[in-house]
């Protein structure tokens, strides 16, 4: 009888970050610039790694795949959010909402495994350098990438299946700029306490456990580097520091959001902006600014492009 009186939710209203027109215009400009910069910078890394044979190594193969994931993570919700700033009625269909949940957890789950693979690569390179070539082969790198996507798909499917079983019977306003389980499940017509426990067990604990493993591996690497004072050790320290900064920026917001799914919506929105918009642009900035090989390859590519641009007009005559 009660179920018959309940209406089925077919769409959700995204409240976004602010109702102020001035702030919406400001966010529209800022996030548009960040999105373009994210796509361009990560695209440049892909082109540079592919075009320069000196960068055809395990670390840069994994880095290029990280760029692909970052572009994907920046694209699953940001374009719609940017467009929504110019409209007053910001809605998303139920299917669109489920799709955002799927792609968010697909890309974040994949990035978690890929960051662990990158950590393992640096661990072997620094702690077991003589065995590096035999352990980190091309096949192993491909296996790392395939495994990261498989785990990402499995994780995202579990979240989508969970979301599809939730009964939505009335409230449809999402206090965020995209759909994610911590905000969506609070609209369900069931006890959210049990749902919160599921959230913590399937996402929060997994993210926290992976972060602890990564933290321990980098501690071991840094201790190993400390016992060496060569120029190569300094370079390894710079690389590992960049890796750890990326890991901390990515895992910090995820752990906070999914370990405490009942926290403030304001905090959730700030953290969501951080790992969906800011982190994808900071990754290439951190890696390229702290990596001489990438910078050198970018200069070579720019020189080739400029030389080609100068020579092309002369051939047309």
N, C-alpha and C positions, 0 to 999 in steps of 0.2 A: 504493500500500500504506500509506504514511504517512498520506495524507489519510483513508483509511478508518478508521484508528485514532483520528483526532482527533474530539473531541466538539464539537458546535456550541453556541456560547454563545447562550442565549435571554434571559438577563437579566444585569444587572450589580448589584453590591452597592456602594452609596455609603457610604464610611466617614465622611463628614461632617467636621466640624471638631474634634470631641472625643468620647471615649468616657465621659468623666466625667459622671455624672448631674447633679451640681450645675451644671457648666458648660453642659450641654444645656438645663437649665431657664433659666439665665441668658440663653443665646443665644435661646431660644424667646421670652422676654419682650422682649428688646432688638430682635430682628429683626421681631417682630410689630408693635412700636411704629413702627419705621422703615418697614415696609411700608405700614401704615395712613397714616402721615404722608406718604409718597410719593404715594399715590393721592389723598389729600385735597388736598395742596398743588398738585399738578399739575392736578387737576380744577378747583380754584379758578381757576388761571391760565386754563384753557380757558373757563370761565364768564365771567370778567372780560373777556377779550379779545373774546368773542362779543357780550357784552351792552353794552359801551361803544363807541360809534361813534368816539370819539377814538383808539381803539387799532386801528382798521381800517387798518393800514399794513403795509408789507412786513415790517418787523422783527418786529412782533407776530404776524403771520401765520406766519412761520417759527418764532417762539418757541412758539406754540400747538401747532404740529406737533412741535416738540421735546418738549413735555410729553406728547403722545400716545406718542411713542417711548419716553420715560422710563418711563411707566406700563407699557408693554409689556415693556421690558427688565427692569423690577422684577418682572414677573409670570410670566416664562417658567419660572423655577426656584424663586423664593423661597417661594411658598406650599407647595410640596412639601417644601422644606427645613425650613420651620417645623413642618409636620406630622410629619416624620421625627424631630424631636427628642423626640417623645413615644413613639416606638416603638424597639424594639431591633433589628428586622430591616428595614433600609432597602434596598429593592431598586427597580430600575427596569427595565422590559422593554427588549429590544433596540430595538424600534420607538420606545418613549418616549425612549430615549437619543438616537437619531437625530433625533427631533423637537426635542429640546433643542438639539442642535448646529445644526439648521436655523434655529430661531427666534433663538438667540443671535447667529449671524452675519447673519441678516436685519436684526435691530434695530441691531446695532453697525455694520454696513455702511451702513445707511440713515442712522444718526446721523452718521457720518463725512462723508457727502456733504452732509447738512443743515448741519452746522457749517461746512463750506466755503462753502455758499451764504450763511450768515449773515455770514461773514467778507467775502465779496464785496459783500454789501449795505452793510456798514459802510465798506468801502473806497471804494465809489462815493459814499456819502453824505458822506464827509469829504474825500476827495481830488478828487472831481468833483461838487460839490454842484449846480452849474448844470445838469448833464446827468442828475441822479438820476431825475427824474420820467420822462424819456424812455427811460432804460435799465431801471430797476426798475419795470416795470409789473405789473399783476395777472397777465397772461398769463405773464410771466417767473417770477413767484413760484410759480404753479401748476406751471410746467415744472420749476422747481427741486425741488419736493416730489415730483412724479411721477418725475423722474430719480433722486432719492435712493432711492425704493422699488424702482425697476427695477434699479438697481445692487445694492441690498441683496439682492433675489431672486436675481440672477445670481451674486453672490458666495456666498450661502448654498447655492445648488444645487451649485456647484463643490465646496464642502466636504462636502456630503452624499454626492455621487457618489463622492468620494474615500473617505469613511468606509465606504460600502457595499461598496467593492472590497477592504477589508481583511479578511484571514482571522483570525477569533477562535476559538481552539481549546482554551483552557484557563483561564488566569487571568481572573477577572471582577471583581476588587475595584478600584474606582476611588477613589483617595485624594483625594476632593473631595466637594462637596455637590451637584454637577450634572455633566452630561456636556459635555466640550469636547474638541476634538481633541488638544491637548497632553498630556492625561492618558489619553485613550482609545486613541490610536495606540500608546502604549507597551505596551498589552496585546496587540497584534497579533502573530501568529506569523511575522513577517518582520523583516528588518533595519530597525531604527528610525532608522538614520542617514539613509537616503534619504528616509524619511518626514519627518524633521526638516528636511531641505533643502526639501521641498515646502511645509512649514509656513511656513518663513521667506520663501520666494519668493511665496506666495499671500496671506499675511496680514501677516507682519512687515514686509516691505519696503513693501507698500502703505500700512500704517499710518504707518510712518516717513516715507515720501515725502509723504503728505498733511499730516503734522504739520509738516514743514519748509516746505511751501507756506504753510500757515496762519501759521506763525511769521514768515515773511518778510512776509506781507501785513500782519500786525499791527505789525511793525517800521516798515513804510512809513507806516501810519496814525498810529502814535505820533510818528514824526518830523514828519509833517505837522501834527499837533496841537500839537507843541512850538513851532512857529513862530507860533502864535496864542495870545493871552492873554485871549480873550473868555470870557463866561459859557457860551456855546454850546460852546466848545472844552473847557471843564471838564466839561460834561455828556457830551460825546463821549468824553473820556478815561475817565470813570467807566464808561460803557457798554462801551468796548473792553476795559478792564481786567477787567470781569465776564466778557466773552466769552472772553478769553484764559485766565482761571482755569478756566473750564469745559473749554476745549480741553485744557489741561495735565492736568487731573484725569482726563479721559476717555482721552487718548492715552497718558499715561505708563504705566499698568498694561498696556494692550494691547500697546504696543511691547515692554515687558519680557517679557511672557509669550510672544509669538509670535516675537520675534527670538532668544530663548534657550529653546526648548521643552524642553531637558533640565535646566532649573534645578530648585532645591529645591521639593518639593511644598508645604512650609510657606509659602514665599514666594508660590507660585502661589495657594494658598488665600487668603492675606491680600489679594493684589491682586485676586482674583476677587470677594471680598466687597466690596472697595472700588468696583469699577466696575459691579457688578450691584445693590448695595444702597445704598451711600453716595452715589455720584454722582447717581443719579436724584432723591434728596431734596435734595442740595446745589444742583442746577441751579435750581430755583424759588426757593430761599432766596437765592442770590446775585443772581439777576435782580430779585427783588422788593425786597430790602433796599436795592439800589443804584439803583432806578428809581423816581423820583418819580411818573411818569405811572401806573405800575401801582399804586402805593400809593394815589394819589388815586382811581383807578377802583375799587379795593377798598373804600375808605371810602364812596364813593357807593353802591356795591352793598349794603354793609352797612346804610346809612341807609335805602335803599329797602325792604330786607327787614324792618327793624325797624318802619318806618312801616306796612308791609303787615300785619305781625303785630299791631300795635296796632289798626288799623282793622278787621280781619276780625271780631273778636268783636262789635263794635258793630252790624255788618250782620246778624249772626245773630239779633238780637233785633228 
